């Protein structure tokens, strides 16, 4: 009898231990799923910091006074990068001054297909972005968020062989249009904000933005790339341009060069009648 009583007591103790362990586990899980309590003052301070940072970026662009600024709560704490998608029967997209569509107000400079945009705020399904116009100057404006893509929408080419070793990427170099034509063309070229010494490569973007002819075969074709060192121009490669649209070319040089300008010459029957956008950036330096 005593033996049976001992066995029953042991079973009761084991059962109680199991229930206790289960209840403890459930309590831990419940605690882990409780909403995290935030500090409202800290959240407000972080958002204010984001607004100040975004506003500072906007004010560094051209004509920021024409823009209706985002609300403070619309600024992003982490900026986003997007690329202008291809427009319907146009080389560019409309950029608004306010976070609404078709307001009838004067618009900001257009953003062209493939141009990289930095989104600093979002509201009303619109993105307030920093971008470069065809003049390669910085602007700020509003665009529908769905019109920005996560990746470059055009074709990407590589010219030359990527050099071995480690290189520094210069992102602080900007470009401007030359005030005169060059070599055999009547078109302009891109002038760098400063000479890049020991350059081994860069990224080039190119796009026809106005045909000025109905004979498209006369303006499409290969483009030859040149760089200028001092006053001397050197051919460094070419890329195909059989269709309209934005293209990106990773250009690698055979040897280090000190360059101060980049240009392209169209290999076609009417190389001087169309308008195009062109920019160079991300210069690789030994």
C-alpha positions in Angstrom: 0.0 0.0 0.0 2.8 2.4 0.9 4.5 1.5 -2.4 1.4 2.4 -4.4 1.0 5.7 -2.5 4.6 6.7 -3.2 4.1 5.9 -6.9 1.0 8.1 -7.0 2.8 11.0 -5.3 5.7 10.7 -7.8 3.3 10.9 -10.7 1.6 14.0 -9.3 4.9 15.7 -8.8 6.0 15.0 -12.4 2.7 16.2 -13.8 3.0 19.5 -11.8 6.5 20.0 -13.0 5.4 19.6 -16.7 2.6 22.0 -16.3 4.9 24.5 -14.6 7.4 24.3 -17.4 4.7 24.7 -20.0 3.2 27.8 -18.3 6.7 29.3 -18.0 7.3 28.8 -21.7 3.9 30.3 -22.6 4.7 33.3 -20.4 8.0 33.9 -22.1 6.4 33.6 -25.6 3.7 36.0 -24.6 6.2 38.5 -23.3 8.3 38.2 -26.5 5.2 39.1 -28.6 4.2 42.1 -26.6 4.5 45.3 -28.6 7.8 47.2 -28.0 7.2 50.3 -26.0 8.7 53.3 -27.8 9.8 56.6 -26.4 7.6 59.3 -28.1 10.2 62.0 -27.4 13.0 60.0 -29.0 10.9 59.2 -32.0 10.0 62.8 -32.5 13.7 63.8 -32.2 14.6 61.2 -34.9 11.9 62.4 -37.2 13.0 66.0 -36.8 16.5 65.0 -37.6 15.4 63.3 -40.7 13.4 66.4 -41.8 16.4 68.7 -41.2 18.6 66.4 -43.3 16.1 66.1 -46.1 15.4 69.8 -46.1 19.2 70.6 -46.3 19.5 68.3 -49.4 16.6 70.1 -51.1 18.0 73.5 -50.3 21.3 72.6 -52.0 19.5 72.1 -55.4 18.6 74.7 -58.0 15.3 76.7 -57.5 14.3 75.1 -54.2 12.0 78.1 -53.6 9.6 76.8 -56.3 9.0 73.5 -54.5 6.2 72.9 -52.0 8.2 71.2 -49.3 7.2 67.8 -47.7 5.5 67.7 -44.3 7.9 67.0 -41.5 6.5 63.5 -40.9 6.9 62.7 -44.7 10.7 62.8 -44.6 12.5 59.5 -44.7 15.0 58.5 -42.1 16.8 56.3 -44.7 16.8 57.7 -48.2 16.0 55.5 -51.2 17.6 55.3 -54.6 15.4 54.9 -57.7 15.8 55.2 -61.5 13.3 57.0 -63.7 11.3 54.5 -65.8 10.7 54.8 -69.5 8.0 57.2 -70.4 5.2 56.5 -72.9 6.3 58.0 -76.2 8.7 60.5 -74.5 12.3 60.4 -73.3 11.5 62.0 -70.0 9.0 62.2 -67.1 7.1 65.2 -65.7 8.3 66.4 -62.3 5.8 68.3 -60.1 6.4 71.1 -57.7 3.8 69.7 -55.2 2.9 66.2 -54.1 -0.1 66.0 -56.4 -0.6 65.2 -60.1 -1.8 67.5 -62.9 -2.0 70.6 -60.7 -1.6 73.0 -63.6 1.4 74.6 -62.0 4.7 75.1 -63.7 6.7 71.9 -63.4 10.3 71.4 -62.4 12.8 70.3 -65.1 12.0 66.9 -66.5 13.8 63.8 -65.3 15.1 61.6 -68.2 14.8 57.8 -68.5 17.4 56.0 -66.3 18.5 59.1 -64.3 19.3 58.2 -60.7 17.0 59.8 -58.1 17.5 60.1 -54.3 14.1 60.0 -52.5 14.2 62.0 -49.3 10.4 62.1 -48.6 7.2 60.3 -49.5 3.5 61.4 -49.2 0.3 61.0 -51.3 2.0 58.1 -53.2 4.5 60.7 -54.5 8.3 60.8 -53.9 10.2 64.0 -53.3 13.5 63.4 -55.0 16.9 64.9 -55.7 17.9 64.4 -59.4 20.0 65.8 -62.2 18.5 67.5 -65.2 19.8 67.5 -68.7 22.1 70.3 -67.8 23.6 68.0 -65.1 22.6 70.4 -62.4 20.8 69.1 -59.2 17.1 69.7 -58.8 14.4 68.6 -56.4 10.8 67.7 -57.3 7.8 65.4 -56.8 7.1 62.4 -58.9 4.7 59.4 -58.6 6.5 56.7 -56.6 5.6 54.0 -59.2 7.6 55.9 -61.8 10.8 55.1 -60.0 12.4 51.7 -60.5 14.9 49.8 -58.3 17.3 49.2 -61.2 18.5 51.1 -64.3 15.9 50.4 -67.0 18.1 50.6 -70.1 20.9 48.6 -71.7 24.3 48.3 -70.0 27.5 47.9 -71.9 31.2 47.4 -71.0 34.0 48.9 -72.9 37.5 47.7 -72.2 38.8 45.3 -69.6 38.2 46.0 -65.9 41.7 46.6 -64.3 43.1 44.4 -61.6 43.9 45.6 -58.2 42.1 48.0 -55.9 40.9 51.4 -56.9 39.2 54.4 -55.3 35.9 55.6 -56.8 35.7 59.4 -57.1 32.0 60.3 -56.7 32.6 64.0 -56.1 33.4 64.8 -59.8 30.5 66.5 -61.7 30.2 67.4 -65.3 29.0 70.4 -67.4 28.4 70.9 -71.1 31.2 72.5 -73.1 30.6 75.9 -74.7 31.9 74.8 -78.1 32.1 71.8 -80.4 35.1 69.6 -80.9 37.1 67.4 -83.4 34.9 66.4 -86.3 31.5 67.0 -84.7 29.3 70.1 -84.1 28.0 68.7 -80.9 29.2 69.5 -77.4 31.1 67.4 -74.9 31.2 66.9 -71.1 33.7 68.9 -69.1 34.7 67.5 -65.7 34.6 69.8 -62.6 38.3 69.0 -62.1 41.0 66.9 -63.7 40.9 63.3 -62.6 44.5 62.0 -62.3 45.5 58.4 -62.8 42.0 57.5 -64.0 41.4 53.9 -65.1 37.7 54.1 -65.8 34.3 55.7 -65.4 30.6 55.2 -66.0 29.0 57.0 -68.9 25.2 57.5 -69.6 23.9 58.5 -73.0 20.4 59.1 -74.5 19.0 60.8 -77.5 16.3 63.2 -76.2 15.2 65.0 -79.4 15.4 63.4 -82.9 14.8 66.5 -85.1 14.2 64.1 -88.0 11.7 61.4 -89.1 14.5 59.4 -90.7 15.7 57.6 -87.5 18.2 55.4 -89.3 20.2 58.6 -90.1 20.8 59.3 -86.4 21.1 55.8 -84.8 24.3 53.8 -84.9 27.5 53.3 -83.0 28.9 56.0 -80.7 32.7 56.4 -80.3 34.0 57.5 -76.9 36.8 59.9 -76.4 38.6 61.3 -73.3 40.7 64.5 -73.2 44.0 64.6 -71.4 45.3 68.2 -71.4 44.2 69.3 -74.9 44.6 66.0 -76.6 41.6 63.7 -77.4 42.1 59.9 -77.3 39.6 57.3 -78.6 38.9 54.7 -75.9 36.2 52.6 -77.3 32.6 52.5 -78.7 29.2 51.2 -77.9 26.1 50.3 -79.9 23.1 52.6 -80.1 20.6 50.9 -82.5 17.4 52.1 -80.6 16.2 55.1 -78.6 16.5 55.0 -74.9 18.9 55.4 -72.0 22.1 53.3 -72.0 24.9 53.0 -69.4 28.5 52.2 -70.3 31.2 51.0 -67.9 34.4 52.4 -69.6 37.8 51.0 -68.6 41.0 52.6 -69.8 44.0 50.5 -71.0 46.3 52.6 -68.9 46.1 55.4 -66.2 45.3 58.8 -67.7 44.8 62.3 -66.4 41.5 63.3 -68.0 39.4 66.5 -67.9 36.6 65.9 -70.4 34.6 63.1 -72.0 32.9 63.1 -75.4 31.0 60.9 -77.9 30.8 61.1 -81.6 27.9 59.4 -83.5 28.8 57.2 -86.4 25.8 57.9 -88.5 24.8 60.0 -91.6 23.4 63.0 -89.6 25.4 63.2 -86.4 24.8 66.8 -85.7 21.0 67.3 -85.9 19.8 65.5 -82.7 19.9 66.5 -79.1 21.2 64.1 -76.4 21.9 63.9 -72.7 25.3 62.6 -71.5 27.0 62.4 -68.1 30.0 60.6 -66.6 30.5 59.6 -63.0 32.1 57.1 -60.6 35.7 57.7 -61.8 38.1 54.9 -60.9 41.5 56.2 -59.6 44.6 54.2 -58.8 
